[in-house]
Amino acid sequence: MAESPEQHEKTEEPSQKKLDDALKKGDVAKSQEVNSWFMMVAATLMIMIFSGDIASSLAGLLKSFLGQAHDMPTTGSSLRELFRMLAMSILAILALPLMMLIAAGLGGNLVQHKMLVSLEPVKPKWSKISPLAGFKRLFSPTSLVNFAKGIAKLLIVGAVITAIIWPKRDKLDALIFMEVSSILPETLSISGQVLIGVVAILSIVAALDFAWQRHTWWEKQKMTIKEVRDEHKQMEGDPQVRAKIRQVRIERGRKRMMQNVPRAAVVITNPTHFSIALEYEAGMNAPVCVAKGQDSIALKIREIAEENGIPLVENPPLARALYAGVEVEDEIPAEHYKAVAEVIGYVMRLRRQLGQGKPH
């Protein structure tokens, strides 16, 4: 039967297995705008909190460096050691701000999805180096949307920066006439206002982009009806295979049950619809059902019983009750003790009268 087109439309919600597989492959809902927002917030805090101390520390370091320039050795090894010490000093000054930026980069990912380590994105694939695949990605709907989004963000942020700086254009012109010691605080004040305005705009952009990326990712994870069926078959097994396995188990259980019939002391029948083979020996708490069956299976039980000289006792009410109330290898229920005891007592008396082990 041909599959309908609807079966290839992603109309079903993704299963947990589909989501787990996507996570293993590193395929998660992720917005670069959220990462940019975290980095911008960290940069704003760094500039507003640490810029003064960083500038003072760097100024002191450079003043010391330049003040002792005439005493510094210029041989190869000494010069390398000098630059190494200078680099280590600058790194020590910038260590805390750099740690803030690294923490912001990690935080931007962790707020969107849990910690994830996957090698799938870095595995070599032909589609990553294929010019045709690259061309398709370049002009794909996703790329065009990202391009339009980037242009829109650039225009909005540019407009915000312009709106903040334009009223202060006279102050900017006056900076060249100010004392050097006054330039940094004024520049820091204007930069702080610009950064706060940019962060405010990026907050809205990041929230909208994250919602869009989450929606797009969820739609991509949706499944077709065929995928749902295939996954169900994979997890639960093909129904035909399960039916075959169940049939084999039933046949094996039936075979073992028929092998138990010769152990029975009596077979109670309906007389044709039900057969229940009961085992009982001295010392047992109660008779045990070693085989039971209906119709063709009941007939087979009677045949084996007759071949092995096991008595057949017709008692339709008791046969029906035992068939419904006891499982194979279980003791009979207490409410049937009296009726079964009468049957087994009858069989034992019959044995003594005939002097046979297992009479008919």
VENDANOR-V243106 format. One record per backbone hydrogen bond with DSSP energy under -0.5 kcal/mol. CO is the residue of the C=O (numbers start at 0). NH is the residue of the N-H. E is the energy in kcal/mol with one decimal. If there is no record, write none. Layout:
CO;NH;E
CO;NH;E
This chain:
3;6;-1.5
4;7;-1.7
5;8;-1.4
6;225;-1.4
8;10;-1.8
11;222;-2.3
14;18;-2.0
15;19;-2.5
16;20;-2.6
17;21;-2.0
18;22;-2.0
19;23;-2.2
20;24;-1.5
21;26;-2.9
22;25;-1.4
25;27;-1.0
27;29;-0.6
29;31;-0.5
30;33;-0.5
30;34;-1.2
31;35;-2.6
32;36;-2.3
33;37;-2.2
34;38;-2.4
35;39;-2.5
36;40;-2.6
37;41;-2.5
38;42;-2.5
39;43;-2.5
40;44;-2.6
41;45;-2.5
42;46;-2.5
43;47;-2.6
44;48;-2.4
45;49;-2.3
45;50;-0.6
46;50;-0.9
49;53;-3.2
50;54;-2.6
51;55;-2.4
52;56;-2.7
53;57;-2.8
54;58;-2.5
55;59;-2.5
56;60;-2.4
57;61;-2.7
58;62;-2.6
59;63;-2.2
60;64;-2.2
61;65;-3.1
62;66;-2.5
63;67;-1.3
65;68;-1.1
67;70;-1.1
67;71;-0.6
68;71;-0.9
74;78;-2.9
75;79;-2.0
76;80;-2.1
77;81;-2.2
78;82;-2.4
79;83;-2.1
80;84;-2.3
81;85;-2.4
82;86;-2.6
83;87;-2.4
84;88;-2.1
85;89;-2.3
86;90;-2.5
87;91;-2.2
88;92;-1.8
89;93;-2.0
90;94;-0.7
93;97;-2.4
94;98;-2.4
95;99;-2.1
96;100;-2.0
97;101;-2.3
98;102;-2.7
99;103;-2.3
100;104;-2.3
101;105;-2.2
102;106;-2.8
103;107;-2.3
104;108;-0.8
105;108;-0.6
105;109;-2.5
106;110;-2.1
108;111;-0.9
108;112;-1.9
118;121;-0.8
118;122;-0.6
119;122;-1.1
124;127;-1.2
124;128;-0.6
125;128;-1.0
125;129;-1.6
129;133;-2.6
130;134;-2.5
131;135;-2.2
132;136;-2.4
133;137;-2.3
134;138;-1.7
136;139;-1.1
139;143;-2.4
140;144;-2.3
141;145;-2.5
142;146;-2.5
143;147;-2.6
144;148;-2.5
145;149;-2.4
146;150;-2.3
147;151;-2.4
148;152;-2.6
149;153;-2.4
150;154;-2.4
151;155;-2.5
152;156;-2.9
153;157;-2.4
154;158;-2.3
155;159;-2.2
156;160;-2.7
157;161;-2.4
158;162;-2.4
159;163;-1.7
160;164;-2.7
161;165;-2.7
164;167;-1.7
165;168;-1.5
167;171;-1.9
168;172;-1.9
169;173;-1.6
170;174;-0.7
171;174;-0.8
172;175;-0.7
173;176;-1.5
174;177;-1.2
178;181;-1.2
178;182;-1.1
179;182;-0.6
179;183;-0.9
180;184;-0.5
181;185;-1.5
182;186;-2.9
183;187;-2.9
184;188;-2.2
185;189;-2.2
186;190;-2.8
187;191;-2.4
188;192;-1.9
189;193;-2.3
190;194;-2.8
191;195;-2.5
192;196;-2.2
193;197;-2.4
194;198;-2.7
195;199;-2.1
196;200;-2.0
197;201;-3.0
198;202;-1.8
199;203;-1.2
200;204;-2.3
201;205;-3.2
202;206;-2.0
203;207;-2.4
204;208;-2.7
205;209;-2.7
206;210;-2.0
207;211;-2.2
208;212;-3.1
209;213;-2.6
210;214;-2.2
211;215;-2.9
212;216;-2.7
213;217;-2.4
214;218;-2.3
215;219;-2.0
216;220;-1.7
217;221;-0.9
218;221;-0.5
222;10;-0.6
222;11;-2.6
223;227;-2.2
224;228;-2.2
225;229;-2.9
226;230;-2.6
227;231;-2.3
228;232;-2.6
229;233;-2.4
230;234;-2.6
231;235;-3.1
232;236;-2.1
237;241;-2.9
238;242;-2.5
239;243;-2.2
240;244;-2.8
241;245;-2.8
242;246;-2.4
243;247;-2.5
244;248;-2.5
245;249;-2.4
246;250;-2.5
247;251;-2.6
248;252;-2.9
249;253;-2.6
250;254;-2.3
251;255;-2.6
252;256;-2.2
253;257;-2.5
254;258;-1.7
255;259;-0.8
256;259;-1.0
256;260;-0.7
257;260;-0.7
259;262;-1.9
260;263;-2.3
264;310;-0.5
265;277;-2.9
266;312;-2.8
267;275;-2.3
268;314;-2.4
272;294;-2.4
273;269;-1.4
274;292;-1.8
275;267;-2.8
275;277;-0.5
276;289;-2.2
276;290;-1.2
277;264;-3.4
277;265;-1.6
278;287;-2.5
280;283;-2.1
286;331;-2.1
287;278;-3.2
287;289;-0.7
288;328;-3.9
290;276;-3.0
292;274;-1.8
293;296;-1.6
294;298;-2.4
295;299;-2.1
296;300;-2.4
297;301;-2.1
298;302;-2.3
299;303;-2.4
300;304;-2.4
301;305;-2.7
302;306;-2.3
303;307;-1.6
304;309;-3.1
305;308;-1.1
310;266;-2.3
310;312;-0.5
311;313;-0.5
312;268;-2.6
312;314;-0.6
314;318;-2.9
315;319;-2.5
316;320;-2.2
317;321;-2.8
318;322;-2.3
319;323;-1.8
320;324;-1.7
321;325;-1.7
326;329;-1.9
329;288;-2.5
332;335;-1.7
333;336;-1.7
335;339;-2.5
336;340;-3.1
337;341;-2.0
338;342;-1.6
339;343;-3.1
340;344;-2.7
341;345;-2.2
342;346;-2.2
343;347;-2.7
344;348;-2.3
345;349;-2.1
346;350;-2.2
347;351;-2.1
348;352;-2.3
349;353;-2.3
350;354;-2.5
350;355;-1.0
359;311;-0.6
